[in-house]
Amino acid sequence: MKKIVLVLSAAAAFAGLPSLAFAADAQTTAAAKNLLEVMDARKTMVASFAEMEKAMPSMMHAQAASMIQNDAGLNAAQKRDAMAKVDKVLPGVAQALNQLFRDPGLVDEMMAEMVPMYADNFTVAEIDQLTAFYATSVGRKMMTLMPKLSAESVALSQKIVLPRVGKLMQQAMQDIQKQ
């Protein structure tokens, strides 16, 4: 059971970002705040979280199923039992994630961390160029589509990368058992 919770937690971990501390001057910070406003970053973030809410249960299920199926130490009955436990626990984990994604404080905290992130990685001139782009119709379209594109990218990664990681993990477990 602990393994299942660990797997589900790991699958959800991509949604969390480390806290970053940057020092930026007032002009760069103001430019970064303006950029985020023009990008409508708060709205995009809320929409991205909504997309994650929809995608996370199936992603977590797929990740757990892959890890269980590729665990050479489990027989067929144990794998069925483990999947039954995942199916029992997953709705509660998904509900907790939904509450997390809907927390306005999460968006506030992310926005507060994004200002220094942009200010630390771009000059005022570069931020002004980004701001000009995101003020265009193509830039606004990009930001409108970003949550959808991000969700589709994650789904593609799950589809393409997850089976390969599963095979690597299976091989690693077989190698460990040989030693």
N, C-alpha and C positions, 0 to 999 in steps of 0.2 A: 504494500500500500504506500509506503514511503517513497518507493521508486516512482510510482504513478504520480504522486503529488510533485515530486522533483521534476519529472518529465513535463508535466503540465505547467509548472512554474517556469521551467526553462523555455518552453514554447512561447510563453507570454512575455518573457523578459525583453524581447526586442522592443516592446512598447516603452520600456523605461530607458531614460537617458541619464548619464551621470551628470552630477552638478558640476558646472564649470565656472571657474572664477577668472575673470579677465579684467585688465585695467585699460580703459580707453578714455581719451580726452572727451570733453563735453561736446565738441563739434562733431566728432565721429559718432558719439552716442546719440546725439540729436538726429544725425543723418540716418542712423540705423533704425531709430524709432519711426522716422518718416517713411523709410522703406517698408517696414512691416505694416504700417498703416495703409500705404498705397497697395501693397500686396494683399491686403485684407487677410493677413495671416491668421488672425483670431478665428474668422469665419472658416477659413481653409482647414485650420487645425480641428475645429469642432466637426467639420465634415469628414476629415480623415479619421477621427476617433469613431465616428458613426460607421464608416466603412470597416474599421477594425473590429467593431462590435459584431458586424455581420460575418466577417471572415474568420475570426479567432476560434470559434467552436470547432469548425471543420478542420482548421489548421492544427489545433491542439490534438484533435482526435487522430488526424493523419500522422502526426509526429509520434504520439503515444503508440499507435498501432504499428508503425514502422519499427520503433524500438523494441516493442514486445515481440513482433514477428521475427526480428533479426537476433533475438536473444537465444543463442544456441544452448544456454543453460536451462531453458524451459521446454517442457514437453508440450504436446498439443493441448492437453487438458489444462495445464497451467497457463498457457497462452490464452485459452478461452476464458478462464477465471480472471486473469489479469484484465482482459478486454471488458469483461462484465463489470469489474471494479471501475475501470475508466468510464464506462458508460453511466455508471451510477454517480460518480464524483463530478464528471464534467459539467453537468448543468449548473451545479452550485458554483464551480469555478468561473464558468461563463457569466453567471449572474453577478459575481463579485467584480469581474472585469468590466462588465457593463456599467456598474456603479462607479468604478474608478474612471472610466472614460467619460462619464457624464458629470463628473465633479468639476464645477467651474474653477475651483482652486487649482486644478491640474493645468488648465489652460493659462491661468494667470501666472503660475510658476514657470511654465514653458515659455511664455512671452517674455517674462523677466530675464530668463536665461538666454533667450535668443538675441536680445539687444546687444549684450556684450560679446556674444559669439560673432555676430556680423561685424561689430566695431573692431574686434581684434583681428579679423581675417581680411578685411577690406579697408582700403583708404576711403576718405570722404569722396574723392573723385569717382572711385569705383562704385561706391554706394549710390552716388548720384546717377551714374550710368544705369545701374540696376533699377533704380527708382523710375528713371525715364522709360526703360523697357516695360516695366510692370504697369506703367500708366497707359501704355498702348493697348489697342484692342487685342492684339496677339498675346501680350503679357497678361491681360485680364483673363483671356481664355485659358492660358496656361495655368493660372492659379485656380480657376474654376474646375479644370479637369484634373488638377494635381491629386486630390483624394482618390478619384477613380483610377488614375494611372498608377498611383502607389499601390492600391489594393490589387490591381491586375498584375503589377510587378511581383508582389508578394506571392500571389497565386501561381504565377509562372515559376518563381523560384521553388515553391513547394513541389510543383509538378516535375521540374527538371532536376533540381539539386537533391531533394529529399531521397529519392530512390538511390542515387549515387552515394550519398552519405550513409544510407542504410547498408549498402553493399560493403563500403569501407569498414563500417563498424562490425559487420558480421565477420569480415576477414580478420579484423583485429582481435575479435573474441576467439576465433578459431586459432589464431597464432598464440594467444595467451594460454589457451587450453593445452596446446602442444608443449608448452614449456614446463 
